[in-house]
C-alpha cells in the first residue's frame, strides 16, 4: 500500500476513508475505491455509485447529471475492476482505447495493478541486446 501513487491528497484520503467503511479489504474493494477516488466528482457522488449496505456497485449511477466524459470513464473502469461489469448497450465503451484515452490513464494503470497484483509485477530490467555481426 505504501507504493500506491495518488492523484492528490484528497484522492488518498478518500481511498483510506472508503476502505475503513468497506466490508472487506480485498483487491476488489481497493481497486474500486482507488479508481473512484481519482476525480473530485466521483468522490462526491460515491453513494450514487456504490451501495455500502449491500456491498455492491450501482450501475444506475452512471446516468447522474453530474457525470462528464471523464467521470464516466472512471466509473466504467471501477465497475469493470469490481466484477467485470460492462453495460450491454455500450460494451465497446469499456475497451482500453475508450477508457484510457484521458488524463486519468496513469492512475487507471495503478488501479489495474491494485486489482491484479499477481500479474502486474515489475519485470526485470531488459538485457542489452547484442547487435548481430555484419
SEPABA-773715 format. One record per atom (N, C-alpha, C): residue number from 1; residue in one letter; x, y, z. Coordinates in pm, 1 decimal. Atoms other than C-alpha are relative to their C-alpha. Layout:
# residues N
MARVO   num   residu       east      north         up
MARVO   NUM        a          X          Y          Z
...
END
This chain:
# residues 134
MARVO   num   residu       east      north         up
MARVO     1        x       82.0     -120.3        0.0
MARVO     1        x        0.0        0.0        0.0
MARVO     1        x       86.1      126.2        0.0
MARVO     2        x      -85.3     -117.4       -8.0
MARVO     2        x      292.8      234.5       56.4
MARVO     2        x       45.7       49.9     -135.9
MARVO     3        x      -50.1      -41.7      130.6
MARVO     3        x      387.3      240.4     -310.2
MARVO     3        x     -111.2       38.4      -97.8
MARVO     4        x      110.4      -45.1       85.5
MARVO     4        x       44.3      340.5     -446.2
MARVO     4        x       16.7      149.8      -24.5
MARVO     5        x       -7.8     -142.0       35.4
MARVO     5        x       56.5      672.0     -631.7
MARVO     5        x     -141.3       56.5      -10.2
MARVO     6        x      131.3      -65.4       -0.7
MARVO     6        x     -239.2      900.1     -569.0
MARVO     6        x        6.7      129.4      -80.4
MARVO     7        x        8.3     -121.3       80.7
MARVO     7        x     -354.8     1189.2     -785.2
MARVO     7        x        7.8      125.9       85.9
MARVO     8        x        2.9     -116.3      -88.8
MARVO     8        x     -388.8     1420.0     -484.6
MARVO     8        x      -14.5      -49.1      143.8
MARVO     9        x       26.6       38.2     -139.9
MARVO     9        x     -406.4     1420.1     -104.7
MARVO     9        x     -147.3      -37.2       22.1
MARVO    10        x      143.2       31.7      -12.4
MARVO    10        x     -786.6     1418.9     -140.9
MARVO    10        x      -30.0     -141.0      -50.8
MARVO    11        x       14.6      135.6       54.2
MARVO    11        x     -764.0     1103.2     -351.8
MARVO    11        x       42.3     -102.2      105.7
MARVO    12        x      -50.5       89.8     -104.4
MARVO    12        x     -554.1      933.0      -83.0
MARVO    12        x      -95.9       -6.0      118.6
MARVO    13        x       90.1       -3.9     -115.5
MARVO    13        x     -785.8     1047.1      198.9
MARVO    13        x     -131.7      -70.9      -29.7
MARVO    14        x      123.2       67.3       41.3
MARVO    14        x    -1094.2      930.1        9.0
MARVO    14        x       20.2     -151.8        2.8
MARVO    15        x      -29.2      143.4        4.6
MARVO    15        x     -937.0      589.6      -52.3
MARVO    15        x        5.7      -57.5      141.5
MARVO    16        x      -12.5       49.8     -137.1
MARVO    16        x     -847.0      545.6      314.3
MARVO    16        x     -134.7        1.5       72.6
MARVO    17        x      133.0       -7.4      -62.0
MARVO    17        x    -1193.5      660.9      429.3
MARVO    17        x      -91.3     -110.9      -51.3
MARVO    18        x       87.9      102.1       57.4
MARVO    18        x    -1373.4      427.1      189.7
MARVO    18        x       42.5     -140.3       44.4
MARVO    19        x      -46.9      132.1      -43.4
MARVO    19        x    -1155.2      132.6      285.1
MARVO    19        x      -35.1      -24.6      146.3
MARVO    20        x       39.8       19.1     -139.8
MARVO    20        x    -1234.1      191.6      651.2
MARVO    20        x     -149.7      -27.5       11.4
MARVO    21        x      144.3       21.8        2.0
MARVO    21        x    -1605.3      188.1      562.2
MARVO    21        x      -39.5     -129.0      -72.3
MARVO    22        x       30.5      119.5       80.2
MARVO    22        x    -1586.7     -111.6      326.2
MARVO    22        x       -9.0     -124.6       87.4
MARVO    23        x       15.9      126.8      -73.0
MARVO    23        x    -1687.5     -458.4      439.1
MARVO    23        x      126.5      -84.5       -1.0
MARVO    24        x     -120.5       83.0       15.5
MARVO    24        x    -1364.8     -615.2      314.1
MARVO    24        x      115.7       85.4      -49.6
MARVO    25        x     -121.1      -62.4       52.8
MARVO    25        x    -1010.2     -511.0      246.3
MARVO    25        x       62.2     -101.6      -95.6
MARVO    26        x      -50.8       93.5      101.1
MARVO    26        x     -951.2     -711.2      -71.3
MARVO    26        x       31.1       77.9     -126.5
MARVO    27        x      -41.8      -69.0      122.9
MARVO    27        x     -824.0     -633.3     -419.7
MARVO    27        x     -118.1       61.5      -74.5
MARVO    28        x      117.7      -54.1       68.4
MARVO    28        x    -1180.2     -572.1     -547.6
MARVO    28        x      -36.4      136.8       58.3
MARVO    29        x       33.9     -125.7      -66.8
MARVO    29        x    -1260.4     -303.4     -290.2
MARVO    29        x      112.1      101.9      -16.3
MARVO    30        x     -111.8      -93.7       13.8
MARVO    30        x     -912.6     -149.9     -303.6
MARVO    30        x        3.9       61.7     -139.5
MARVO    31        x       -4.0      -51.5      138.2
MARVO    31        x     -917.8     -119.2     -685.0
MARVO    31        x     -119.3       91.2      -26.9
MARVO    32        x      120.5      -79.8       24.7
MARVO    32        x    -1276.0        9.3     -692.9
MARVO    32        x       12.0      138.2       63.8
MARVO    33        x       -4.4     -128.9      -68.7
MARVO    33        x    -1228.5      280.6     -432.0
MARVO    33        x      120.2       83.8      -42.4
MARVO    34        x     -113.1      -75.7       52.9
MARVO    34        x     -886.3      376.0     -564.9
MARVO    34        x      -43.1       73.0     -127.7
MARVO    35        x       39.1      -60.3      127.6
MARVO    35        x    -1026.8      436.9     -914.0
MARVO    35        x     -111.3      103.2       20.7
MARVO    36        x      109.1      -95.2      -23.0
MARVO    36        x    -1345.9      603.8     -789.9
MARVO    36        x       48.5      127.1       68.8
MARVO    37        x      -52.2     -117.0      -69.3
MARVO    37        x    -1133.3      842.4     -584.9
MARVO    37        x       82.4       92.6      -86.2
MARVO    38        x      -86.7      -80.6       86.9
MARVO    38        x     -938.3      979.1     -881.1
MARVO    38        x      -58.3      139.3      -24.4
MARVO    39        x       63.3     -127.7       37.1
MARVO    39        x    -1186.6     1254.8     -974.8
MARVO    39        x      -82.8       56.0      116.0
MARVO    40        x       81.2      -60.3     -107.4
MARVO    40        x    -1347.9     1501.7     -732.9
MARVO    40        x     -149.2      -31.8      -13.4
MARVO    41        x      143.0       26.5       21.0
MARVO    41        x    -1690.6     1438.8     -890.6
MARVO    41        x      -38.3     -141.4       42.3
MARVO    42        x       33.3      137.3      -39.2
MARVO    42        x    -1677.1     1063.0     -838.7
MARVO    42        x       13.1      -16.7      150.6
MARVO    43        x       -9.8        3.5     -146.8
MARVO    43        x    -1560.1     1113.0     -480.6
MARVO    43        x     -127.6       55.6       62.4
MARVO    44        x      117.8      -66.4      -56.4
MARVO    44        x    -1851.7     1348.2     -414.4
MARVO    44        x     -128.2      -80.5      -18.1
MARVO    45        x      122.6       74.6       32.0
MARVO    45        x    -2105.9     1105.9     -563.4
MARVO    45        x       14.2     -149.6       23.5
MARVO    46        x      -27.9      142.9      -19.5
MARVO    46        x    -1972.1      773.6     -434.6
MARVO    46        x     -125.1      -77.1       44.0
MARVO    47        x      117.0       73.2      -49.7
MARVO    47        x    -2301.4      683.4     -264.1
MARVO    47        x     -104.7      -22.4     -108.8
MARVO    48        x       84.8       29.0      115.8
MARVO    48        x    -2479.1      702.9     -600.1
MARVO    48        x       57.5     -115.8      -81.4
MARVO    49        x      -68.9      100.6       80.4
MARVO    49        x    -2225.6      458.2     -741.6
MARVO    49        x       24.9     -130.5       75.4
MARVO    50        x      -28.2      119.5      -80.2
MARVO    50        x    -2183.9      210.7     -454.0
MARVO    50        x      -96.8       -6.1      116.9
MARVO    51        x       91.4       25.6     -111.4
MARVO    51        x    -2432.7       61.4     -206.8
MARVO    51        x       79.9      -68.6      110.8
MARVO    52        x      -82.3       54.1     -108.2
MARVO    52        x    -2239.1       12.7      116.5
MARVO    52        x      -73.4     -106.4       80.1
MARVO    53        x       76.8      100.6      -75.3
MARVO    53        x    -2521.5     -182.3      286.5
MARVO    53        x       -0.4     -134.0      -73.0
MARVO    54        x        3.8      122.6       80.1
MARVO    54        x    -2544.4     -435.0        1.8
MARVO    54        x      138.9      -41.0      -49.9
MARVO    55        x     -137.7       23.6       45.0
MARVO    55        x    -2170.5     -409.5      -77.5
MARVO    55        x        4.4      -30.4     -149.8
MARVO    56        x        3.2       22.0      144.7
MARVO    56        x    -2228.6     -369.7     -449.7
MARVO    56        x       -1.3      132.7      -75.4
MARVO    57        x        1.6     -117.3       86.0
MARVO    57        x    -2193.6     -126.9     -737.9
MARVO    57        x     -143.8       36.0      -37.2
MARVO    58        x      130.8      -50.8       41.4
MARVO    58        x    -2488.0       85.8     -855.9
MARVO    58        x        9.7       51.9     -143.6
MARVO    59        x      -12.1      -44.1      139.7
MARVO    59        x    -2484.5       94.4    -1238.9
MARVO    59        x      -93.5      114.8      -38.1
MARVO    60        x       91.1     -110.4       32.7
MARVO    60        x    -2783.1      334.3    -1242.8
MARVO    60        x       64.5      135.8       26.6
MARVO    61        x      -70.7     -123.6      -27.2
MARVO    61        x    -2547.2      598.4    -1104.7
MARVO    61        x       72.4       55.6     -121.4
MARVO    62        x      -66.2      -45.0      122.1
MARVO    62        x    -2389.8      615.3    -1449.5
MARVO    62        x      -81.3      107.3      -72.1
MARVO    63        x       87.6      -94.3       68.8
MARVO    63        x    -2686.6      830.0    -1556.6
MARVO    63        x      -18.7      129.6       78.3
MARVO    64        x       11.8     -121.2      -80.2
MARVO    64        x    -2635.8     1102.8    -1294.5
MARVO    64        x       35.3      124.0      -80.9
MARVO    65        x      -23.7     -124.2       71.1
MARVO    65        x    -2644.4     1460.4    -1418.9
MARVO    65        x      138.6       58.2       24.1
MARVO    66        x     -134.6      -48.2      -32.6
MARVO    66        x    -2301.7     1519.0    -1262.8
MARVO    66        x      107.5      -64.8      -86.3
MARVO    67        x      -98.1       75.9       78.1
MARVO    67        x    -2131.7     1271.3    -1497.9
MARVO    67        x       54.3       82.2     -117.8
MARVO    68        x      -66.8      -60.0      115.6
MARVO    68        x    -1880.0     1400.8    -1753.7
MARVO    68        x       64.2     -113.3      -78.7
MARVO    69        x      -66.3      106.5       76.8
MARVO    69        x    -1691.1     1211.6    -2023.0
MARVO    69        x      112.5      -62.4       82.2
MARVO    70        x     -108.4       53.0      -83.0
MARVO    70        x    -1400.6     1175.8    -1779.4
MARVO    70        x      -50.1      -84.8      115.7
MARVO    71        x       49.5       77.3     -114.5
MARVO    71        x    -1605.1     1061.2    -1480.3
MARVO    71        x      -68.3     -128.7      -45.0
MARVO    72        x       57.4      124.4       53.9
MARVO    72        x    -1790.7      809.9    -1696.9
MARVO    72        x      111.0     -103.0      -19.5
MARVO    73        x     -113.4       92.0       16.5
MARVO    73        x    -1451.1      657.8    -1782.4
MARVO    73        x       46.0      -54.3      135.4
MARVO    74        x      -39.2       42.3     -134.7
MARVO    74        x    -1359.1      649.3    -1413.7
MARVO    74        x      -96.1     -107.7       49.8
MARVO    75        x      100.3       95.0      -49.7
MARVO    75        x    -1683.8      472.6    -1324.3
MARVO    75        x        1.9     -130.9      -78.3
MARVO    76        x       -3.5      122.5       81.1
MARVO    76        x    -1663.7      227.2    -1613.7
MARVO    76        x      117.3      -89.1       38.6
MARVO    77        x     -115.1       81.4      -39.0
MARVO    77        x    -1314.2      117.6    -1519.0
MARVO    77        x      -19.5      -56.0      139.9
MARVO    78        x       21.1       47.6     -136.8
MARVO    78        x    -1402.1       95.8    -1149.0
MARVO    78        x      -99.3     -116.0        2.2
MARVO    79        x       99.0      107.0        6.0
MARVO    79        x    -1709.4     -115.3    -1225.8
MARVO    79        x       59.9     -125.8      -61.1
MARVO    80        x      -59.8      115.6       65.5
MARVO    80        x    -1512.3     -340.0    -1457.5
MARVO    80        x      100.3      -69.0       91.5
MARVO    81        x      -94.4       60.6      -93.7
MARVO    81        x    -1239.2     -393.0    -1198.5
MARVO    81        x      -72.0      -66.6      116.5
MARVO    82        x       77.3       58.3     -110.1
MARVO    82        x    -1505.8     -469.7     -936.9
MARVO    82        x      -43.4     -142.8      -33.5
MARVO    83        x       52.9      133.7       31.3
MARVO    83        x    -1665.1     -762.7    -1117.0
MARVO    83        x       -7.7      -30.3     -149.5
MARVO    84        x        3.8       23.2      144.2
MARVO    84        x    -1600.8     -743.5    -1490.8
MARVO    84        x     -118.3       66.6      -68.3
MARVO    85        x      120.4      -63.5       51.8
MARVO    85        x    -1910.7     -527.5    -1540.4
MARVO    85        x       26.3       76.3     -129.4
MARVO    86        x        9.7      -84.7      118.2
MARVO    86        x    -1982.3     -385.3    -1883.6
MARVO    86        x     -148.0       21.0      -27.8
MARVO    87        x      137.8      -30.3       36.3
MARVO    87        x    -2302.2     -218.4    -1995.4
MARVO    87        x      -26.7      -66.7     -133.8
MARVO    88        x       26.1       70.4      126.6
MARVO    88        x    -2451.0     -447.4    -2262.7
MARVO    88        x      -28.2       93.6     -117.3
MARVO    89        x       31.7      -93.5      108.2
MARVO    89        x    -2571.4     -145.8    -2461.9
MARVO    89        x      121.6       81.1      -44.8
MARVO    90        x     -118.9      -79.7       30.7
MARVO    90        x    -2227.6       20.1    -2454.6
MARVO    90        x      127.5      -78.8       28.6
MARVO    91        x     -114.0       83.8      -37.8
MARVO    91        x    -1985.5     -270.5    -2417.1
MARVO    91        x      130.3       44.1      -65.3
MARVO    92        x     -123.6      -45.6       64.2
MARVO    92        x    -1738.3     -122.5    -2666.4
MARVO    92        x       59.7      120.8       72.9
MARVO    93        x      -49.6     -115.2      -76.0
MARVO    93        x    -1706.5      181.3    -2435.9
MARVO    93        x       89.3      -43.0      116.4
MARVO    94        x      -83.7       52.6     -106.9
MARVO    94        x    -1518.3      -42.9    -2192.0
MARVO    94        x      133.9      -50.0      -52.3
MARVO    95        x     -126.9       43.4       57.7
MARVO    95        x    -1227.3     -106.9    -2426.3
MARVO    95        x      111.7       90.0       50.9
MARVO    96        x     -111.0      -85.6      -41.6
MARVO    96        x     -880.7       19.2    -2331.8
MARVO    96        x        9.0      128.5      -81.6
MARVO    97        x       -6.5     -118.9       84.6
MARVO    97        x     -893.1      257.8    -2626.7
MARVO    97        x      -94.8      108.2       49.4
MARVO    98        x       98.4      -97.7      -46.1
MARVO    98        x    -1206.0      425.2    -2493.6
MARVO    98        x       23.4       43.3      144.1
MARVO    99        x      -19.2      -34.4     -140.3
MARVO    99        x    -1121.8      411.7    -2124.4
MARVO    99        x      126.6       81.2       25.4
MARVO   100        x     -129.5      -56.8      -35.0
MARVO   100        x     -755.6      508.2    -2123.1
MARVO   100        x       36.6      125.7      -77.7
MARVO   101        x      -28.0     -118.5       81.8
MARVO   101        x     -777.4      795.1    -2370.9
MARVO   101        x      -44.8      125.6       75.9
MARVO   102        x       34.1     -117.0      -81.1
MARVO   102        x     -792.4     1061.2    -2097.8
MARVO   102        x      112.0       28.6       99.7
MARVO   103        x     -104.7      -42.0      -93.1
MARVO   103        x     -588.0     1242.1    -1835.7
MARVO   103        x       15.0      -90.2      121.6
MARVO   104        x       -5.3       88.9     -116.1
MARVO   104        x     -664.7      975.1    -1574.5
MARVO   104        x       77.6     -129.1      -25.7
MARVO   105        x      -63.3      126.9       39.0
MARVO   105        x     -478.8      697.1    -1760.8
MARVO   105        x      111.4      -45.9       93.7
MARVO   106        x     -105.5       50.9      -89.9
MARVO   106        x     -169.8      685.5    -1533.6
MARVO   106        x      -57.2      -57.0      130.0
MARVO   107        x       62.1       49.4     -122.7
MARVO   107        x     -396.6      639.3    -1231.5
MARVO   107        x      -85.7     -123.2      -27.4
MARVO   108        x       71.0      121.9       38.5
MARVO   108        x     -608.8      385.8    -1417.6
MARVO   108        x       94.9     -119.9        5.3
MARVO   109        x      -98.9      109.8       -3.6
MARVO   109        x     -293.0      177.6    -1453.7
MARVO   109        x       27.1      -41.4      144.0
MARVO   110        x      -17.8       32.2     -141.4
MARVO   110        x     -243.1      198.5    -1077.5
MARVO   110        x     -116.5      -85.9       48.7
MARVO   111        x      118.0       78.3      -37.8
MARVO   111        x     -599.1       69.1    -1032.0
MARVO   111        x        7.6     -143.2      -50.4
MARVO   112        x      -17.2      134.8       56.6
MARVO   112        x     -527.0     -226.5    -1261.2
MARVO   112        x      103.4      -77.1       81.8
MARVO   113        x     -103.2       65.8      -81.8
MARVO   113        x     -212.3     -304.2    -1059.8
MARVO   113        x      -54.8      -42.0      136.0
MARVO   114        x       60.3       32.6     -129.6
MARVO   114        x     -412.9     -295.0     -735.4
MARVO   114        x      -91.7     -120.5      -14.0
MARVO   115        x       95.8      110.2       20.3
MARVO   115        x     -677.8     -529.8     -877.0
MARVO   115        x       69.8     -131.3      -36.0
MARVO   116        x      -68.8      120.2       47.7
MARVO   116        x     -431.6     -773.6    -1036.1
MARVO   116        x      146.2       -1.7       43.0
MARVO   117        x     -140.3       -7.9      -44.4
MARVO   117        x     -117.6     -763.9     -818.6
MARVO   117        x       82.6     -121.1      -41.3
MARVO   118        x      -74.4      121.2       35.8
MARVO   118        x      -24.4    -1120.7     -906.8
MARVO   118        x       48.8        2.0     -144.3
MARVO   119        x      -39.4       -7.4      140.0
MARVO   119        x        1.8    -1030.0    -1275.3
MARVO   119        x       78.0      127.2      -32.5
MARVO   120        x      -63.4     -129.6       27.0
MARVO   120        x      129.9     -671.7    -1252.3
MARVO   120        x      127.1       17.6       81.8
MARVO   121        x     -127.4       -8.7      -71.7
MARVO   121        x      468.1     -740.6    -1106.9
MARVO   121        x       99.8       75.8      -86.8
MARVO   122        x     -104.8      -69.2       73.6
MARVO   122        x      775.4     -546.5    -1203.6
MARVO   122        x       81.5     -101.4      -79.3
MARVO   123        x      -82.3       86.0       83.9
MARVO   123        x      970.8     -700.3    -1487.8
MARVO   123        x      147.1       28.9       27.9
MARVO   124        x     -143.4      -27.2      -17.4
MARVO   124        x     1346.5     -744.4    -1457.3
MARVO   124        x       46.2       95.1     -110.2
MARVO   125        x      -49.7      -91.2      104.0
MARVO   125        x     1549.6     -484.5    -1645.2
MARVO   125        x       32.7      -76.8     -128.3
MARVO   126        x      -28.1       63.1      129.1
MARVO   126        x     1583.2     -561.3    -2013.9
MARVO   126        x      150.5      -14.4      -17.0
MARVO   127        x     -141.7       20.4       28.8
MARVO   127        x     1914.8     -709.9    -2111.6
MARVO   127        x       34.6       74.0     -127.5
MARVO   128        x      -44.4      -70.2      119.2
MARVO   128        x     2113.0     -513.1    -2361.2
MARVO   128        x       12.1     -101.4     -112.7
MARVO   129        x       -4.1       90.5      114.0
MARVO   129        x     2065.3     -674.0    -2696.7
MARVO   129        x      127.8       23.5      -77.9
MARVO   130        x     -122.7       -6.2       77.2
MARVO   130        x     2378.4     -754.3    -2887.8
MARVO   130        x      -34.2       11.7     -146.7
MARVO   131        x       22.7      -17.7      142.8
MARVO   131        x     2382.9     -628.3    -3242.4
MARVO   131        x       64.5     -117.2      -74.0
MARVO   132        x      -59.6      110.6       77.1
MARVO   132        x     2437.9     -913.7    -3490.0
MARVO   132        x      119.7       51.3      -81.6
MARVO   133        x     -118.3      -36.8       78.5
MARVO   133        x     2774.8     -911.2    -3662.5
MARVO   133        x      -36.9       10.1     -146.8
MARVO   134        x       31.8      -17.8      142.3
MARVO   134        x     2767.9     -790.4    -4020.4
MARVO   134        x      116.4      -38.4      -83.8
END
